[in-house]
Amino acid sequence: MVLSKEKKALDLSPFPDGSGYYGMFGGRFVPETLMPALEELEQAYMHFQNDQAFQAELQFYLEHYVGRPTPLYQAARLGEVLGLPRLYLKREDLNHTGSHKMNNALGQALLAKHMGKQRLIAETGAGQHGVAVATAAALLGLACTVFMGEEDMSRQEPNVLRMQLLQAEVRPVHSGSKTLKDATNEALREWIAVLEHTHYVIGSVVGPHPYPRMVRDFQSIIGQEVSAQVREREGGIPSYLVACIGGGSNALGLFAPFVQEKEVQLIGVEAGGRGLEGNQHAASLQRGRPGVLHGALSYLLQDQEGQVASVHSISAGLDYPGVGPEHSHLKMSKRARYVSATDTEALEAFHLLAGKEGILPALESAHALAYLHPLAAEMKSAGRQGEVVVLNLSGRGDKDLSVLMQHGGVGRASE
Ligand SMILES: *Cc1c(COP(=O)(O)O)cnc(C)c1O
């Protein structure tokens, strides 16, 4: 394929390079002892990516077990309120276990099995990734241990029980802020100790090479389906793609097939928490500086001394101080733009979708929904409000019921 000069100037493909860099971001900043495992994984991934039997097996499970393709739903009543007549929701909430996380967990679990591994370990924040990995482990007959911060265990109790019912061991992490960052540290530590029979399933497009690329590839099914679905329904390509950003995997899954289509606007919505002015947010791309976390160089929220900052979001799945290196590159090259929605805005968006469409979104996805207000205003002033917007509804809200109760429960809807 011959790339046009313009596309080359954007320098966005084929990323990452051989050492796992996206521009200046990414890489493999890990202890020497981990390098052989990462190389083994990279080799296996490159091999099975082109292996027809592996791909057919993955496709089989995605279709008959996960329930893909997920619908692309035109949200007419929500679109009417917002002034966006061609608003579509990509229903990743309808996947088995309730989010996009299953696409990646299944892909990596299957890869691990083909590599001859007998056990999966994983970190989890909201619990969605842990549940997805525990599910894939049960499906494929692998043992499973999930590391979870104590704070997250109490915020996401139903998911802890789910993992245990799926016969996974949930190991509480007491260090640091007792959240996702600390669980990831523990999982990496464990992996170094038990490399041979164990695969570490990272849950987002973060971590050392080849994880960011592998996770993006497993999630790209989202954007591939959207591409075909929009072509069928609208006869073209979408104008705007909107997704929330934790580590950035549901967003990259949606964006990936469109990165070369310069006219498609890519918008990532970070957790604005209690506002970007203080330090009660998780807006790594907007308020962070380049730094190394969990094996990769990327935008990172840091304090004055360069220590990893503590972060806040109402949604446990966005409560992470780092972000995938490919997003840092998409920001730096201005190919994508990154914005934020606060806790309050996300809650309002949750209730709006529930009331208008009968869908309870995950609080993570509600951040992306919240950004539709400013986006609609921007599209209106540009005379573009009739164009196609696709929002990735990354997960369902059942896991967030206790958080919603703490924030006024159903009372809010009538406020
Ligand atoms: C984990 C999670 C996210 C955030 O993770 P990404 O890697 O940024 O996609 C978003 N939505 C849901 C429902 C999640 O479970």
PDBQT file of the ligand as one rigid body, heavy atoms in Angstrom, charges set to zero:
ROOT
HETATM    1  C1  LIG A 501     -12.034  -0.691  32.474  1.00  0.00    +0.000 C 
HETATM    2  C2  LIG A 501     -13.104   0.073  31.846  1.00  0.00    +0.000 A 
HETATM    3  C3  LIG A 501     -12.853   1.280  31.170  1.00  0.00    +0.000 A 
HETATM    4  C4  LIG A 501     -11.510   1.933  31.117  1.00  0.00    +0.000 C 
HETATM    5  O1  LIG A 501     -10.512   1.183  30.513  1.00  0.00    +0.000 OA
HETATM    6  P1  LIG A 501      -9.962   1.509  29.059  1.00  0.00    +0.000 P 
HETATM    7  O2  LIG A 501      -8.760   0.659  28.929  1.00  0.00    +0.000 OA
HETATM    8  O3  LIG A 501      -9.651   2.976  29.014  1.00  0.00    +0.000 OA
HETATM    9  O4  LIG A 501     -11.022   1.162  28.099  1.00  0.00    +0.000 OA
HETATM   10  C5  LIG A 501     -13.906   1.890  30.533  1.00  0.00    +0.000 A 
HETATM   11  N1  LIG A 501     -15.160   1.393  30.584  1.00  0.00    +0.000 NA
HETATM   12  C6  LIG A 501     -15.438   0.242  31.228  1.00  0.00    +0.000 A 
HETATM   13  C7  LIG A 501     -16.842  -0.249  31.254  1.00  0.00    +0.000 C 
HETATM   14  C8  LIG A 501     -14.431  -0.451  31.885  1.00  0.00    +0.000 A 
HETATM   15  O5  LIG A 501     -14.729  -1.588  32.537  1.00  0.00    +0.000 OA
ENDROOT
TORSDOF 0
